[in-house]
C-alpha cells in the first residue's frame, strides 16, 4: 500500500485548506496513493485524510522529522510538502524505491520537499533526531554544507550520506515529472514545485486554478 504523508505545523502560513487542496490533487492525479496522512498539532477534518497527532513541539520544518516515526506506514511512503500542486498524472511518485527530489540550488543534494522510502526504512532518522533535537537544529551540526539555511533536509542528507544511502533523484527517474513554478509561463506540471517566495496561493493562471480545484 502506498501512503502520502504531509505535515501541518500550526502558527504559520498553512492551514487545513492547504491539506484539503493537496489531498484533492493527489486523489485526482495520483490515485495510486491509497492513504493520505497529515501529521499535525491542531484539529483537522479533511475528507480522505487521516489526522495523526504530532508528538513533539519541534518548530517549523523540523516537525517533518516525525514523518519517519516507525510504524506509521507499511509499504511505499512519500513525504510531500503542502505547497505542492498536481496538474497531471503523478502516479510515478507512488512507485517503490528510495528516492528524493534533487535540491533546486545544490546539485546531488536531496530536498525533503519530496522524499520516498519503504515503511520504517528511515525510522532511524526520527530516532536519532528525537534523541538530541536541539543539537541537530543548530546550524553547523552537520559540518560544512552548501546550504545557506540550516533545515531538516540538511540533516537528512547528512545522515543518509553517513549511512551510505543515496536516494535516486526523481528528476532522473522521471525527467518530465517535476516542474518548478515560473510566473513567466502558464503551463506547468504534472507536479509543480515552489521555490523561494512563490507559493500556490500567490500563483497565477492554470497553476492557481489547479490548486483551488477549478
Secondary structure, DSSP 8 states (H G I E B T S, - for coil): -EEEEEEE-TTSS--HHHHHHHHHHHHHH-TTEEEEEEEESS----TT-EEEE-SS---GGGGGGGGG-TTS-SSEEEEE-TT-EE-S--GGGGSSS-EEEE-SSSTT-EEEEEEEEETTTTHHHHHHHHHSHHHHTSTTTT-S-S-SS--HHHHHHHHHHHTT---EEHHHHSTTTEEE--TT-S---SEEE--TT--GGG--HHHHHHHHT-
